[in-house]
């Protein structure tokens, strides 16, 4: 179990991670989660993201879909990793494709490919490209507010 001492409190902004996380909920992020091991597929992470037209970074929350060294393709057929369709339990009924943007990426050894669970309302690696692992702040592990939604995050 992560230590409360290494945890950072973050408020969820927006709807990109619904239904797993909702706007206004508060979560704890384990800042030491990736000290000895890389992110795993489907981990929910907080990372530093620079939005278009801004010079400052904001904290964003997304789910790891593609790992270092993988070839990721997003299409109407779903999420393909190294040419094979990946069972994606978090896409729901969302369409994965974005018109007018690249649909294939090579994730280098120091990157991951991140997606929001709410694929129709998420500014994620489909627009940003793969994200440097150095920009990952930590792994979301506990929802603590509102109290009615308290519990581990998966």
C-alpha positions as CSV (number, residue, x, y, z in Angstrom):
1,X,0.0,0.0,0.0
2,X,1.3,3.5,-0.9
3,X,2.5,5.7,1.9
4,X,0.4,8.7,2.9
5,X,3.7,10.6,3.3
6,X,4.6,10.2,-0.3
7,X,1.1,10.9,-1.5
8,X,-0.1,14.1,-3.2
9,X,-3.7,15.3,-3.1
10,X,-5.2,16.3,-6.5
11,X,-8.6,17.5,-7.5
12,X,-10.1,16.0,-10.7
13,X,-10.9,18.7,-13.2
14,X,-13.1,17.9,-16.2
15,X,-14.8,14.8,-17.5
16,X,-12.0,13.0,-19.4
17,X,-11.7,10.1,-16.9
18,X,-15.5,9.5,-16.4
19,X,-16.8,7.1,-15.2
20,X,-13.7,6.1,-13.1
21,X,-13.1,9.6,-11.8
22,X,-15.6,12.5,-11.9
23,X,-15.1,16.2,-11.9
24,X,-14.6,17.6,-8.4
25,X,-13.5,14.3,-6.8
26,X,-10.3,14.3,-4.9
27,X,-7.7,11.6,-5.1
28,X,-4.3,10.7,-3.6
29,X,-1.4,10.2,-6.0
30,X,1.6,8.0,-5.0
31,X,4.6,10.1,-5.9
32,X,6.9,7.1,-5.3
33,X,5.0,4.6,-7.4
34,X,7.4,4.6,-10.3
35,X,10.7,5.0,-8.4
36,X,11.7,1.3,-9.0
37,X,9.3,0.2,-11.7
38,X,7.8,1.7,-14.9
39,X,4.0,2.5,-15.2
40,X,1.9,-0.6,-16.0
41,X,-0.8,-0.7,-18.6
42,X,-4.2,0.7,-17.3
43,X,-2.6,2.5,-14.4
44,X,-4.2,5.9,-13.8
45,X,-1.4,8.5,-13.6
46,X,-1.1,12.3,-13.0
47,X,1.4,14.0,-15.3
48,X,2.5,17.5,-16.2
49,X,0.9,18.7,-19.4
50,X,1.4,21.9,-21.3
51,X,-1.8,23.0,-23.0
52,X,-1.8,24.7,-26.4
53,X,-1.1,28.5,-26.0
54,X,0.1,28.2,-22.4
55,X,3.6,28.4,-21.1
56,X,2.8,26.8,-17.7
57,X,2.1,23.2,-17.1
58,X,-1.1,21.8,-15.6
59,X,-1.6,18.5,-13.9
60,X,-3.7,16.0,-15.9
61,X,-5.1,12.6,-15.2
62,X,-5.1,9.8,-17.8
63,X,-4.8,6.0,-18.1
64,X,-1.7,4.3,-19.5
65,X,-2.6,2.4,-22.7
66,X,0.7,2.1,-24.5
67,X,4.0,1.1,-23.0
68,X,7.6,2.0,-23.9
69,X,8.7,0.4,-27.2
70,X,5.2,-0.3,-28.4
71,X,3.6,0.6,-31.7
72,X,0.1,2.1,-30.9
73,X,-2.7,2.4,-33.4
74,X,-6.1,4.0,-32.7
75,X,-8.8,3.2,-35.2
76,X,-12.4,2.4,-35.6
77,X,-11.4,-1.2,-34.9
78,X,-10.2,-0.1,-31.4
79,X,-6.8,0.0,-29.8
80,X,-4.0,-2.0,-31.5
81,X,-0.7,-2.6,-29.8
82,X,2.1,-4.0,-32.1
83,X,-0.6,-4.9,-34.6
84,X,-2.8,-6.9,-32.3
85,X,-6.2,-5.7,-31.0
86,X,-6.0,-5.0,-27.3
87,X,-9.0,-5.7,-25.1
88,X,-9.7,-2.2,-23.8
89,X,-12.1,-2.4,-20.8
90,X,-12.1,1.4,-20.3
91,X,-13.2,2.7,-23.7
92,X,-16.9,2.0,-22.9
93,X,-19.0,3.0,-25.9
94,X,-16.7,5.8,-26.9
95,X,-15.3,5.9,-30.4
96,X,-11.5,5.8,-30.3
97,X,-10.7,7.6,-33.6
98,X,-10.0,11.3,-34.1
99,X,-10.5,12.6,-37.6
100,X,-7.6,14.6,-39.0
101,X,-5.0,13.5,-36.6
102,X,-2.3,10.8,-36.8
103,X,-3.6,7.4,-35.8
104,X,-0.3,5.6,-35.2
105,X,2.6,6.3,-32.9
106,X,5.8,4.6,-31.9
107,X,6.3,5.0,-28.1
108,X,10.0,5.4,-27.3
109,X,11.7,3.9,-24.3
110,X,11.1,6.9,-22.1
111,X,7.4,7.4,-22.9
112,X,3.9,6.1,-22.4
113,X,0.7,6.5,-24.4
114,X,-2.1,7.9,-22.3
115,X,-5.9,7.9,-22.9
116,X,-8.8,9.3,-21.0
117,X,-11.6,6.8,-20.2
118,X,-14.1,9.2,-21.7
119,X,-12.6,9.0,-25.2
120,X,-15.0,11.6,-26.8
121,X,-14.0,14.2,-24.2
122,X,-10.3,13.7,-23.5
123,X,-7.2,15.7,-24.5
124,X,-4.8,12.9,-24.4
125,X,-2.0,11.2,-26.4
126,X,-4.2,11.0,-29.5
127,X,-3.5,14.8,-29.7
128,X,-0.4,15.2,-27.5
129,X,1.5,12.2,-28.7
130,X,3.3,9.9,-26.3
131,X,4.1,11.5,-22.9
132,X,7.6,11.4,-21.4
133,X,7.7,9.3,-18.2
134,X,9.8,12.1,-16.6
135,X,6.6,14.1,-16.7
136,X,4.6,11.6,-14.7
137,X,4.0,12.8,-11.1
138,X,2.7,9.5,-9.8
139,X,-0.1,6.9,-9.7
140,X,-3.6,7.6,-8.6
141,X,-4.4,5.1,-5.8
142,X,-7.2,6.5,-3.6
143,X,-10.3,8.5,-4.0
144,X,-11.0,10.3,-0.7
145,X,-13.7,12.9,-1.6
146,X,-16.6,12.8,-1.7
147,X,-16.8,10.4,1.3
148,X,-19.5,8.4,-0.4
149,X,-17.1,7.6,-3.2
150,X,-14.1,6.8,-1.0
151,X,-12.0,3.9,-2.0
152,X,-9.1,2.5,-4.0
153,X,-8.9,3.6,-7.7
154,X,-8.4,1.0,-10.4
